Amino acid sequence: MSTIAFLNIGMHGYINPTLPVVAELVRRGHTVIYHTSPAFAEQIEATGAKVHLYAGQDLPLPDPPIPLAMLDGLAHTAVGLLPGVLTDLRAARPDLVVHGAACPWGAVAARELGVPAAATYTTFAFNRQVPSPCRISRELLAAAAARPRIARSYARARWALRRDYDTSGLPLTDLMNAHEPLNLVFTSRSFQPGADAFDSSYQFVGASTGSRLPDPEFAVDHLAGPVLYASLGTVFDAGPGLLRTFATALAPLAGTVVVATGATDPADLGELPANVLARRSVPQLQVLGQAALFVTHGGMNSVNEAMQAGVPTLVVPQGADQPLVAQRVVDLGAGLSLRTEDATIETVRTLARRLLDEPRFREAAGVQRDAQREAGGYLRAADELERYLEDAGSRPGPTGPAEATDRARER
């Protein structure tokens, strides 16, 4: 059996889809180590993987929340984390490195060690049809001109990476798109825009679910139907006002409205209709299994899970790739989209009623449900990684961990 190292950004959206894959690889007898930040250690250990904590600052949220600031954060985080990551990996001697496509220190570490690498995409895969937000573009250059301090900071960190490490194949700016000879995309080919334009190195394995454990104290089966569910995820804090709007708008249409408030204290929503259940967190997969409608921020994982459950969605994007995800939902007919500034009680209720009353939305969501399930999920992802390992091991040349370690010492 092999030793496989996972490296990722310490955010739910990047880590959660990998956890069922890790658990499956462990079940098949592989040794898995996972580099992460302390907040995710317990969750990862539950998969059977051995946790290595980052010996430094994990990626901060970009400030301001623009691609240029994200690039700056990625580059500086890579410079800060790589010494410790490489020390750990040289001791572990992995046969394969699996890193998030937006985790450049994982890509660089694999090149330094000389071992095969695979990338995971928890957003859409990027190409000319689906441009990465961090590609060289007029918008990025304009942001650099408007914020020269951030641009200079990024240039210094990117230069330090190139000076100290093997960054061959790492994009100059597009650090969220560090692709490899194998790229696992955690959505279906049907949901991915422009899927036919990607070569066979991109495997669309579908939603990878299973890391969210059922909550036996949350009596999903006892919720009065129809169940309408609203959640804005864990990254963007929309505040209690928007959540209260959702609850108030949906209540007359529902048997039960479930609202996941995230960082917002449910008490801050004030007095709510009697059929509204507001909690900081809920077992999302269980609730989606009962839901007739999902109001969401449009995070890729949440939308994938809604598609896998065949639930129509009202997407209210907050930032990042969420507008792109929202547009894809609309294009496929599986839901509707609404700008945050337009989210009044009347508007939310009108759109929700359409999603509930017009069969075409549930039918389209059902098509996406079938596509997600046929993609294979975490079992397919584990199969692809094992096949890649087998192919890499059969190639001539020094690809094993011992030779890689020797080459790393010669650098």
C-alpha positions as CSV (number, residue, x, y, z in Angstrom):
1,M,0.0,0.0,0.0
2,S,1.0,3.6,-0.5
3,T,1.6,6.7,1.5
4,I,-0.5,9.6,0.3
5,A,-0.1,13.2,1.5
6,F,-3.0,15.7,1.3
7,L,-2.4,19.4,1.5
8,N,-5.1,22.0,1.4
9,I,-6.4,25.5,2.4
10,G,-7.9,25.5,5.9
11,M,-11.5,26.2,4.8
12,H,-14.6,24.0,4.9
13,G,-15.2,24.4,1.2
14,Y,-11.8,23.0,0.3
15,I,-11.5,20.3,2.9
16,N,-15.0,18.8,3.3
17,P,-15.1,17.1,-0.2
18,T,-11.7,15.5,0.4
19,L,-12.7,13.8,3.7
20,P,-14.8,11.0,2.2
21,V,-12.0,10.3,-0.3
22,V,-9.4,10.2,2.5
23,A,-11.6,7.8,4.6
24,E,-12.0,5.5,1.6
25,L,-8.2,5.4,0.9
26,V,-7.6,4.6,4.5
27,R,-10.2,1.8,4.4
28,R,-8.4,0.4,1.4
29,G,-5.2,0.1,3.4
30,H,-3.3,3.3,2.3
31,T,-1.5,5.5,4.8
32,V,-2.8,9.0,4.5
33,I,-1.3,12.1,6.1
34,Y,-3.1,15.4,5.9
35,H,-1.6,18.9,6.4
36,T,-4.1,21.2,7.9
37,S,-4.8,24.0,10.4
38,P,-5.9,23.2,13.9
39,A,-9.6,23.9,13.3
40,F,-9.9,20.8,11.1
41,A,-7.7,18.4,13.0
42,E,-10.5,16.5,14.8
43,Q,-12.6,16.2,11.6
44,I,-9.6,14.8,9.6
45,E,-8.5,12.4,12.3
46,A,-11.9,10.9,12.3
47,T,-11.2,9.7,8.7
48,G,-8.2,7.6,10.0
49,A,-5.6,10.0,8.5
50,K,-2.6,11.2,10.4
51,V,-2.8,15.0,10.9
52,H,0.2,17.3,10.4
53,L,-0.6,20.8,11.6
54,Y,0.8,23.7,9.6
55,A,3.7,25.3,11.5
56,G,2.7,28.8,10.6
57,Q,-0.1,31.1,9.5
58,D,-2.8,29.5,7.3
59,L,-4.3,31.4,4.5
60,P,-6.1,34.5,5.8
61,L,-9.3,35.7,4.2
62,P,-8.4,38.3,1.5
63,D,-8.7,41.9,2.5
64,P,-10.2,43.5,0.5
65,P,-12.0,40.4,-0.9
66,I,-10.6,40.7,-4.4
67,P,-8.6,38.2,-6.6
68,L,-5.4,40.3,-6.2
69,A,-5.6,40.1,-2.4
70,M,-6.2,36.4,-2.7
71,L,-3.1,36.0,-4.8
72,D,-1.1,37.9,-2.3
73,G,-2.3,35.7,0.5
74,L,-1.7,32.5,-1.3
75,A,1.9,33.5,-2.3
76,H,2.8,34.6,1.2
77,T,1.2,31.6,2.8
78,A,3.2,29.3,0.5
79,V,6.4,31.0,1.4
80,G,5.6,30.7,5.1
81,L,4.4,27.1,5.2
82,L,6.8,25.4,2.8
83,P,9.8,24.9,5.1
84,G,7.8,23.1,7.7
85,V,5.7,21.2,5.1
86,L,8.8,20.0,3.3
87,T,10.4,18.8,6.6
88,D,7.3,16.8,7.4
89,L,7.0,15.3,3.9
90,R,10.7,14.3,3.6
91,A,10.2,12.4,6.8
92,A,6.9,10.8,5.7
93,R,8.3,9.9,2.2
94,P,4.9,10.0,0.4
95,D,4.3,8.2,-2.9
96,L,1.7,10.8,-4.0
97,V,0.8,14.4,-3.1
98,V,-2.8,15.4,-3.4
99,H,-3.3,19.2,-3.1
100,G,-6.1,21.6,-3.6
101,A,-5.8,23.4,-7.0
102,A,-5.8,26.6,-4.9
103,C,-3.0,25.3,-2.6
104,P,0.2,26.3,-4.4
105,W,2.4,25.1,-1.5
106,G,1.2,21.6,-2.2
107,A,2.1,21.8,-5.9
108,V,5.6,23.2,-5.0
109,A,6.2,20.6,-2.4
110,A,5.5,17.8,-4.8
111,R,7.9,19.2,-7.3
112,E,10.6,19.7,-4.6
113,L,10.1,16.0,-3.6
114,G,9.9,14.8,-7.2
115,V,6.8,12.7,-6.5
116,P,3.6,12.5,-8.5
117,A,0.9,15.0,-7.7
118,A,-2.8,15.3,-8.2
119,A,-5.0,18.3,-7.8
120,T,-8.5,18.6,-6.4
121,Y,-11.0,21.2,-7.6
122,T,-13.8,22.0,-5.1
123,T,-15.0,24.8,-7.4
124,F,-15.4,24.6,-11.2
125,A,-12.4,23.7,-13.2
126,F,-11.0,26.6,-15.1
127,N,-10.2,27.2,-18.8
128,R,-10.9,29.8,-21.4
129,Q,-14.7,29.2,-21.2
130,V,-14.6,29.3,-17.4
131,P,-11.9,31.9,-16.6
132,S,-10.1,31.6,-13.3
133,P,-10.6,34.8,-11.2
134,C,-6.8,34.9,-10.7
135,R,-5.8,34.7,-14.4
136,I,-4.0,37.6,-16.0
137,S,-6.8,39.9,-17.2
138,R,-7.6,43.5,-17.6
139,E,-9.4,43.4,-14.2
140,L,-6.4,42.0,-12.4
141,L,-4.1,44.5,-14.0
142,A,-6.5,47.3,-13.1
143,A,-6.6,46.1,-9.5
144,A,-2.8,46.0,-9.4
145,A,-2.6,49.6,-10.7
146,A,-5.3,50.7,-8.2
147,R,-3.6,48.9,-5.2
148,P,0.1,49.0,-5.9
149,R,1.0,48.0,-2.3
150,I,-0.8,44.7,-2.7
151,A,0.7,44.2,-6.1
152,R,4.2,44.8,-4.9
153,S,3.6,42.5,-1.9
154,Y,2.5,39.7,-4.2
155,A,5.5,40.2,-6.6
156,R,7.9,39.9,-3.7
157,A,6.3,36.7,-2.4
158,R,6.1,35.2,-5.9
159,W,9.7,36.0,-6.5
160,A,10.7,34.4,-3.2
161,L,8.9,31.2,-4.2
162,R,10.7,31.1,-7.6
163,R,14.1,31.9,-5.9
164,D,13.9,29.2,-3.2
165,Y,11.8,26.4,-4.8
166,D,11.0,24.5,-7.9
167,T,8.0,26.3,-9.2
168,S,8.0,24.7,-12.7
169,G,4.5,24.5,-14.0
170,L,3.1,26.8,-11.4
171,P,1.2,29.6,-13.0
172,L,2.6,33.1,-12.7
173,T,-0.5,34.6,-11.3
174,D,-3.2,31.9,-11.4
175,L,-2.3,30.3,-8.1
176,M,-5.9,29.1,-7.7
177,N,-5.4,26.9,-10.7
178,A,-2.4,24.7,-10.0
179,H,-3.4,21.8,-12.1
180,E,-1.6,18.4,-12.4
181,P,-1.6,15.4,-14.6
182,L,-4.6,14.2,-12.6
183,N,-7.3,16.7,-11.6
184,L,-10.3,15.6,-9.6
185,V,-13.2,17.9,-10.0
186,F,-15.9,17.5,-7.4
187,T,-18.9,18.1,-9.6
188,S,-20.5,16.3,-12.5
189,R,-19.6,16.8,-16.1
190,S,-23.1,18.0,-16.6
191,F,-22.8,20.8,-14.1
192,Q,-19.3,21.9,-15.2
193,P,-19.5,24.7,-17.8
194,G,-17.6,23.8,-21.0
195,A,-16.8,20.3,-19.8
196,D,-16.0,19.1,-23.3
197,A,-13.1,21.5,-23.5
198,F,-11.2,19.7,-20.8
199,D,-8.8,16.9,-21.6
200,S,-8.7,13.5,-19.8
201,S,-6.5,14.8,-17.0
202,Y,-9.7,16.3,-15.6
203,Q,-12.0,13.7,-14.1
204,F,-15.4,15.0,-13.0
205,V,-16.2,12.7,-10.1
206,G,-19.3,14.4,-8.8
207,A,-20.2,15.6,-5.3
208,S,-18.1,14.0,-2.6
209,T,-20.3,13.7,0.4
210,G,-20.2,11.7,3.6
211,S,-18.0,13.8,5.8
212,R,-21.0,15.5,7.5
213,L,-22.2,13.1,10.2
214,P,-25.9,12.8,10.9
215,D,-27.1,14.6,14.0
216,P,-29.2,12.1,16.0
217,E,-30.6,15.0,18.1
218,F,-32.0,16.8,15.0
219,A,-35.3,15.1,14.2
220,V,-35.4,15.6,10.5
221,D,-38.2,13.1,10.0
222,H,-40.4,14.9,12.3
223,L,-40.3,18.2,10.5
224,A,-43.6,19.2,9.0
225,G,-43.6,19.4,5.2
226,P,-42.9,21.0,3.0
227,V,-39.5,21.7,4.4
228,L,-37.8,24.8,3.1
229,Y,-34.2,25.3,4.0
230,A,-32.0,28.4,4.0
231,S,-28.2,28.7,4.7
232,L,-25.5,31.2,3.7
233,G,-22.6,28.9,4.5
234,T,-19.6,29.5,6.8
235,V,-17.4,32.1,5.1
236,F,-19.6,35.2,4.3
237,D,-21.4,36.7,7.2
238,A,-24.5,38.3,5.7
239,G,-25.8,39.3,9.1
240,P,-29.2,38.6,10.8
241,G,-31.2,40.9,8.5
242,L,-30.9,38.8,5.4
243,L,-31.5,35.6,7.3
244,R,-34.6,37.1,8.9
245,T,-35.8,38.1,5.5
246,F,-35.5,34.5,4.3
247,A,-37.3,33.1,7.4
248,T,-40.2,35.6,7.1
249,A,-40.5,35.2,3.4
250,L,-40.6,31.4,3.4
251,A,-42.8,30.8,6.5
252,P,-46.2,31.1,4.7
253,L,-45.1,28.6,2.1
254,A,-43.7,26.0,4.4
255,G,-44.6,23.4,7.0
256,T,-41.2,24.0,8.5
257,V,-38.5,26.6,7.6
258,V,-35.0,25.5,8.7
259,V,-32.5,28.3,8.8
260,A,-28.8,27.6,9.4
261,T,-27.4,30.9,10.8
262,G,-23.7,30.1,10.9
263,A,-21.7,32.8,12.6
264,T,-24.9,34.7,13.5
265,D,-26.5,34.0,16.9
266,P,-30.1,32.8,16.1
267,A,-31.3,35.1,18.9
268,D,-30.2,38.1,16.8
269,L,-32.8,37.2,14.2
270,G,-35.5,38.4,16.7
271,E,-39.0,36.9,16.9
272,L,-39.7,34.5,14.1
273,P,-42.8,32.8,12.8
274,A,-43.7,29.7,14.8
275,N,-42.8,27.3,12.0
276,V,-39.2,28.6,11.7
277,L,-36.4,26.6,13.2
278,A,-33.2,28.6,13.4
279,R,-29.9,27.0,14.5
280,R,-26.2,27.9,14.0
281,S,-25.7,24.6,12.2
282,V,-27.9,21.8,11.0
283,P,-27.1,18.4,9.4
284,Q,-27.3,19.7,5.8
285,L,-27.4,16.4,4.0
286,Q,-30.2,15.2,6.2
287,V,-32.2,18.4,5.8
288,L,-31.7,18.5,2.0
289,G,-33.0,14.9,1.9
290,Q,-36.4,16.2,3.1
291,A,-36.3,19.7,1.6
292,A,-38.5,21.0,-1.3
293,L,-36.4,24.1,-1.7
294,F,-33.0,25.4,-0.7
295,V,-32.1,29.1,-0.4
296,T,-28.3,29.2,-0.5
297,H,-25.3,31.5,-1.0
298,G,-24.2,29.4,-3.9
299,G,-21.1,27.8,-2.4
300,M,-20.1,25.0,-4.7
301,N,-20.3,22.3,-2.1
302,S,-23.8,23.3,-1.0
303,V,-25.1,23.5,-4.5
304,N,-23.5,20.1,-5.4
305,E,-25.3,18.7,-2.4
306,A,-28.6,20.2,-3.4
307,M,-28.2,18.9,-6.9
308,Q,-27.3,15.4,-5.5
309,A,-30.6,15.6,-3.6
310,G,-32.5,16.9,-6.6
311,V,-33.6,20.0,-4.7
312,P,-34.4,23.3,-6.6
313,T,-32.3,26.2,-5.4
314,L,-32.7,29.9,-5.0
315,V,-29.1,31.2,-5.1
316,V,-28.3,34.5,-3.4
317,P,-24.5,34.8,-4.1
318,Q,-22.3,36.6,-1.6
319,G,-18.9,36.6,-3.4
320,A,-16.0,34.5,-4.7
321,D,-17.2,32.0,-7.3
322,Q,-20.8,32.1,-6.2
323,P,-22.1,34.3,-9.0
324,L,-20.7,31.8,-11.5
325,V,-22.3,28.9,-9.7
326,A,-25.6,30.8,-9.5
327,Q,-25.5,31.4,-13.2
328,R,-24.9,27.7,-13.9
329,V,-27.9,26.7,-11.8
330,V,-30.1,29.2,-13.7
331,D,-28.7,28.0,-17.1
332,L,-29.6,24.4,-16.3
333,G,-33.1,25.4,-15.2
334,A,-32.5,23.9,-11.7
335,G,-33.2,27.1,-9.8
336,L,-33.2,30.9,-9.8
337,S,-30.8,33.6,-8.7
338,L,-31.3,36.8,-6.7
339,R,-28.9,39.6,-5.9
340,T,-28.5,40.3,-2.2
341,E,-29.5,43.9,-2.5
342,D,-32.8,42.7,-4.2
343,A,-33.6,40.2,-1.4
344,T,-36.8,41.6,0.0
345,I,-39.5,39.5,1.7
346,E,-41.8,40.0,-1.2
347,T,-39.2,39.1,-3.9
348,V,-37.9,36.0,-2.0
349,R,-41.4,34.8,-1.5
350,T,-42.4,35.3,-5.1
351,L,-39.3,33.4,-6.4
352,A,-39.7,30.7,-3.9
353,R,-43.3,30.2,-4.9
354,R,-42.2,29.8,-8.5
355,L,-39.7,27.2,-7.6
356,L,-42.2,25.2,-5.6
357,D,-45.1,25.5,-8.1
358,E,-43.5,25.1,-11.5
359,P,-42.5,21.4,-12.0
360,R,-39.8,22.3,-14.5
361,F,-37.4,23.3,-11.7
362,R,-37.7,20.1,-9.8
363,E,-37.4,18.1,-13.1
364,A,-34.2,20.0,-14.0
365,A,-32.8,19.4,-10.5
366,G,-33.7,15.7,-10.9
367,V,-31.5,15.6,-14.1
368,Q,-28.6,17.1,-12.1
369,R,-29.2,14.6,-9.3
370,D,-28.8,11.7,-11.7
371,A,-25.7,13.2,-13.2
372,Q,-24.1,13.8,-9.8
373,R,-24.8,10.2,-8.8
374,E,-23.6,8.7,-12.0
375,A,-20.3,10.6,-11.7
376,G,-19.2,8.3,-8.9
377,G,-18.4,10.6,-6.0
378,Y,-15.7,9.7,-3.5
379,L,-15.5,6.1,-4.6
380,R,-14.6,7.2,-8.1
381,A,-12.1,9.7,-6.8
382,A,-10.3,7.0,-4.8
383,D,-10.3,4.8,-7.8
384,E,-8.8,7.5,-10.0
385,L,-6.0,8.2,-7.4
386,E,-5.2,4.5,-7.1
387,R,-5.1,4.2,-10.9
388,Y,-2.8,7.2,-11.1
389,L,-0.5,5.8,-8.5
390,E,-0.3,2.5,-10.4
391,D,0.5,4.3,-13.7
392,A,3.1,6.5,-12.0
393,G,4.8,3.5,-10.4
394,S,5.1,1.8,-13.8
395,R,6.8,4.7,-15.5
396,P,10.6,4.5,-15.9
397,G,12.8,6.8,-13.9
398,P,13.2,7.9,-10.3
399,T,9.7,8.5,-9.1
400,G,9.7,6.6,-5.8
401,P,10.0,8.3,-2.4
402,A,13.5,7.3,-1.7
403,E,14.8,8.7,-5.0
404,A,12.7,11.8,-4.5
405,T,14.2,12.4,-1.1
406,D,17.7,12.0,-2.5
407,R,17.1,14.5,-5.2
408,A,15.6,16.9,-2.7
409,R,18.7,16.8,-0.6
410,E,20.8,17.5,-3.7
411,R,19.0,20.7,-4.4
